Amino acid sequence: MYMKLALDMAAKAKGQTGINPVVGCVVVNGGRIAGLGAHLKRGEGHAEVHALAMAGENAEGSTVYVTLEPCSHHGRTPPCCERIIEAKASRVVVACLDPNPLVAGRGVARLREEGIAVEVGLLGEESRRMNEAFNKFITKRLPYVTMKTAMTLDGKIAARTGDSRYVSGPESRALVHTLRHQNMAIMIGVQTAIADDPELTTRLSVPALHPIRIVVDSRLRLSAKARLVKDRTSRVIVLTVEGADTGRRAELEAHGVEVLNCGSGDRVDLRMAMHKLGELEIASILLEGGGVLNGSMLEVGLIDKIILFVAPKLIGGASSPEAFTFGGFEKMSEAIELSELTFERIGSDLCLTGYPDYKHLPEAD
Ligand SMILES: NC(=O)c1ccc[n+]([C@@H]2O[C@H](COP(=O)([O-])OP(=O)(O)OC[C@H]3O[C@@H](n4cnc5c(N)ncnc54)[C@H](OP(=O)(O)O)[C@@H]3O)[C@@H](O)[C@H]2O)c1
């Protein structure tokens, strides 16, 4: 119950801690909750610090429930282990170890060294899933990519004219804005930017964060008049190639767009792009298509998680854009399978979530 409460608090902060994990903490003493805390912003207090501050003297002899191993190193804030030791807690229950190479078990070891009882693993899988983006970024310095698309029952993401307003229902579209709030960046292909002219901002009925907008555009076809360029809500990064038109580049830059070279080929080198975005400390990306970009990302194993909103519609058309456009494999046995599949009904749509298994592909990074 207490760990569940800590996880719920952490989940509410998803999207607002930047490259840091989301963490929740509950301090319990004498059968009562003495303190509650969550990490809310990078560079500011960790969950344990907030919860122990609220518990005050009641922290002595308490049990501390925390969703991630307390840190043992000096980062932007002092180590949480020392704070727990100083507060004289007698027991610490940790959902999962911190994969950060600077911590990775050292936090638990430090607490045990001081005679504090430590248990690890309670609701560990829930905690690990909640921080799946952090877990990848902290170990690989690469963004975690969640692809979402709305498609018809026949796998199309637009009609043959390119019209895509709307494939899915209002409830699914509202959920996409929550996904935007929870990711550091949104990425689309230039064809989607041209066809839909989206703003790519987060529109929720509550205040929300607006991720960085990224457009994959090897020939710099993105117009400086595009709504996402004119709208200054958040940064716009265009990924292109070295040979792209210098005049077009200068025009976009004059409108505040950051243009990044990713290779010297005909098309953006997507692996290089991920490394460059990782260097910019972009830890999570919501890939919003279209199908050509989705297909290219999938082909090279760069999509970590797939969320499909399947609408009960059939649109047909051999040339209608599809969810994944790529050369494909020769045999069904080579198909990329999704693991840990979950599904739920959202309005009249079916929402499928899974993790692609790239067993037939060489290591993605
Ligand atoms: N239902 C939905 O959820 C949804 C979501 C998004 C889009 N859509 C619809 O999808 C349609 C557009 O999708 P699309 O599949 O035609 O295009 P897209 O994926 O949006 O854009 C593809 C373009 O990206 C550029 N690109 C640069 N480097 C690339 C690389 N390494 N791999 C792949 N692409 C690269 C290429 O243009 P250059 O060669 O010029 O760089 C390519 O033509 C629109 O009709 C839109 O409305 C629907």
The ligand as a Gaussian input file, in Angstrom:
#p B3LYP/6-31G(d) Opt

LIG

0 1
 N       -2.639000       8.823000     -38.203000
 C       -1.554000       9.242000     -37.663000
 O       -1.304000       9.006000     -36.461000
 C       -0.564000      10.000000     -38.493000
 C        0.615000      10.456000     -37.885000
 C        1.544000      11.124000     -38.672000
 C        1.304000      11.317000     -40.029000
 N        0.144000      10.889000     -40.576000
 C       -0.101000      11.065000     -42.026000
 O        0.973000      10.447000     -42.710000
 C        1.235000      11.117000     -43.932000
 C        2.720000      11.446000     -44.031000
 O        3.474000      10.296000     -43.740000
 P        4.600000       9.749000     -44.716000
 O        4.838000       8.355000     -44.312000
 O        4.211000      10.041000     -46.118000
 O        5.863000      10.669000     -44.409000
 P        6.705000      10.995000     -43.063000
 O        7.124000       9.759000     -42.406000
 O        5.986000      12.017000     -42.264000
 O        7.965000      11.745000     -43.676000
 C        8.843000      11.002000     -44.443000
 C        9.936000      11.889000     -44.981000
 O       10.923000      12.129000     -43.984000
 C       12.134000      12.401000     -44.624000
 N       13.253000      11.629000     -44.083000
 C       14.519000      12.095000     -43.912000
 N       15.330000      11.149000     -43.488000
 C       14.594000      10.037000     -43.381000
 C       14.922000       8.720000     -43.021000
 N       16.147000       8.359000     -42.636000
 N       13.926000       7.809000     -43.041000
 C       12.683000       8.149000     -43.405000
 N       12.311000       9.391000     -43.761000
 C       13.277000      10.326000     -43.770000
 C       11.974000      12.021000     -46.081000
 O       11.813000      13.190000     -46.842000
 P       13.156000      13.860000     -47.434000
 O       13.827000      12.800000     -48.237000
 O       12.700000      15.025000     -48.174000
 O       13.952000      14.204000     -46.227000
 C       10.679000      11.254000     -46.083000
 O        9.981000      11.348000     -47.305000
 C        0.378000      12.357000     -43.909000
 O       -0.732000      12.115000     -44.725000
 C       -0.049000      12.493000     -42.479000
 O       -1.303000      13.092000     -42.375000
 C       -0.789000      10.228000     -39.838000

